[in-house]
Amino acid sequence: MEQWAMQYGMQKANGIELHYTNNGQDWQLVTTSPIPAGSCAIFIPSTMILSSNDVVEEFGGSLEAAENVLVQMEQGLEARLPLFRLMVKILAEYEKGEESEFYYWLNSVPRQFFNGVAMTDACFECLPPYAAMLSRNERNAYSRFVNAIRQGYVPLDEDTINDDRIVKWAYNVALTRFHEVWQPTRQKLIAPMADMLNHSSEPNVEIMFDGEGNCMVNAIYDIQPGYPLTISLGDPTNPTPLFAKYGFLYDDCKTIFCKAIHLEPQIQELGYGFKDLLFQTESGEITPQVWDIFLYEMLQNNDPGSAEQFFVACKSNDEATKQQYHDHYFQYTLDALKNHVYSILQDVDSLTMKAQSYDLETHPRVPIIVAHNNVVRDTFTMTASLLEQMG
């Protein structure tokens, strides 16, 4: 893989090496020499980068016909067209075998994935509602892609597009290895070698593309020998979307979503996002916005007039008025939060027991599902303790 990349013009700073990860299922880039902040650690020329825009030019009308089928299946799928194009390109290169200029790269990427696309209905049944929803959404999007490809418009061999294992692999390669750019036009790109960078909530490098489409991996700060090169693959405050999309949990996760998916209307009305509604994984501490949505829902159900006033206070950042409501209704909000936390704890224990009853031979994703559920259980246990101390 590394020799292939260098033959195609990839350059890297002295000391950067490609290693297997601890579990032996993927690669990571590690430096054995210091890398100064601001320096280019890896350079990948545009000629070895897969571009969703280039796929449009390569496949022309046949791709357009398949895309027209795809966007008619479900609202919002138009935004995923760049991903669909990369999936088609990967399948086309796969069919070429050793004749493909990307053969050595394709041969280096994982064959097994643990994300939502790879999960079964039995897996979803072992996850809390939020994680199950995100994971199922990923698999549903994949199903739409497969349906569009199997219409026969794209010039791919029938044996390829009817092989679920190959098609799912191609989708997962595209999904988990792309980098999105918005200038000069929106497109998804896969830069071999740069796609070997793994996630950290405190990344030490960033991926950039110049005007000619070349990729640079630049050091954000000084990187000492022995450290892997890492990027951010998503919001570090909420690991569940990363779990659903990529199929991993990172070790330095500091917060998780409070799992109040049933309060999504209240969340949207107050202008919050899941990234605001957090429990600290190391202490169980609760962000103020969590208290807000539980109080707001309680007021909506019991005192609509007060709910409207509290809504205005939240939207206008009137912290004094908000605090008055929190003080007055504290015990009610506390009870609602306790009920929620204990309900999640009970559900997670039951879901984990169900997952552990599965045969690992037929359900290889059980360990990552149990690990996810354990993070939820451990965090919510600390949160429950804090709530009990409050009254």
C-alpha positions, 0 to 999 in steps of 0.5 A, a space after each residue: 500500500 505505502 509503496 503504491 502510494 509513493 509510486 503515485 506521488 504521495 510524499 510524507 515527512 520523515 518518520 511517519 509509518 503505517 502500522 496496524 491498529 491494536 485490534 489488527 483490523 485497520 491501519 493507523 499512521 504513527 510518527 517516529 520523529 518530531 513533526 513541527 506545528 504547521 508543517 505538512 506531514 503527508 502530501 497526496 497528489 490530486 491524481 490519486 484522489 477519488 472525487 465524487 465530481 470526477 465520477 460524474 464525468 466518468 459515468 455521465 448519463 448512466 449515473 444520472 439515470 441512477 441518481 434520478 431513481 435514488 432521489 425519488 425514493 426519499 426526501 433528503 437523499 439528494 444530499 447524499 449523491 456525492 456518497 453514492 458516486 463514490 460507492 459506484 466508483 469503488 464498485 467499478 474499480 473493484 471489478 477491474 481487479 488487479 487492473 485497477 490503479 487503486 487495487 493496492 489501496 482497495 486491498 488494504 481497506 477493512 473487509 469487516 465493519 461494525 457500524 449501523 450499515 453492517 448491523 442486523 435487526 437483532 443488533 438494533 434490538 440491543 441498542 437504546 432508542 437514540 443509538 438504534 435510530 441513528 444506526 437504522 438510518 445508516 442502514 436505510 440509506 444504504 438500502 436506497 443506494 442498493 436499490 438505485 444501483 440495481 436498476 441497471 443504469 450504471 455499467 456494473 456487472 450483475 454479479 457484482 451489484 447482486 452480491 450483498 457482501 461486495 455492495 455493502 463493503 463498497 458503501 462502507 468504504 465510501 461512507 467511512 473514508 471520505 472527506 467533504 469539501 465545499 469550495 469551489 464546489 461541494 464534493 466528497 473526496 477519498 485521499 488514499 493514505 490520508 484515509 488511514 488517519 483515525 479519530 481523536 477528540 483532540 486531533 493533532 492534524 487536519 486535512 486540507 485541499 488546495 485549488 488544484 485538488 491536492 491533499 495536505 495533512 498538516 500538523 495542528 501542533 507539535 507532534 512528538 515521536 511515538 504518537 499516531 496522527 489523528 483527525 476529528 471525524 465528528 462532534 466529540 461531545 456525542 459519540 453515538 453518531 460516530 458509533 452509528 456511522 463508523 462502528 467504534 467508540 473512542 477512548 477519550 469520550 468526555 460526554 454523551 447525549 442524555 438520551 431524551 429522544 422523547 423530548 425532541 419537540 421540546 429540544 427543537 422548540 428551544 433551539 437546542 441540539 443533541 450536542 447541548 444535552 449532555 451528561 459528563 462520562 467522568 462525573 455524571 454531571 448534567 448540562 443546564 440545557 437538559 434541565 431546561 427541556 425537562 422543565 419545559 415539557 413539564 410546564 407544557 403539560 401542566 401550565 401552558 402559560 408558564 411554559 410560554 414565559 419560560 420559552 421566551 426566557 430561554 430564547 431571549 437568554 433571560 437567565 434570571 427568569 429561567 432561574 426563577 422557574 427552575 427554583 420554583 419547580 425544581 423538585 418536579 424537574 428533578 423527579 422527571 429527570 430521575 424517572 428518565 435516568 432510571 428508565 434508561 438504566 433499566 432498559 440498558 441492562 436489559 438490552 445488554 443482557 439480550 446482546 450477550 445472549 447472542 452467538 458471536 459467530 453470527 453476531 460479531 458486532 456484539 462487543 461494540 454494542 455492549 461497549 456502547 451500552 456500558 458507557 451509557 450505563 456507567 455514565 447514567 449510574 453516576 448521574 443517578 447518584 448526583 440526582 439522589 444527592 439533590 433530593 
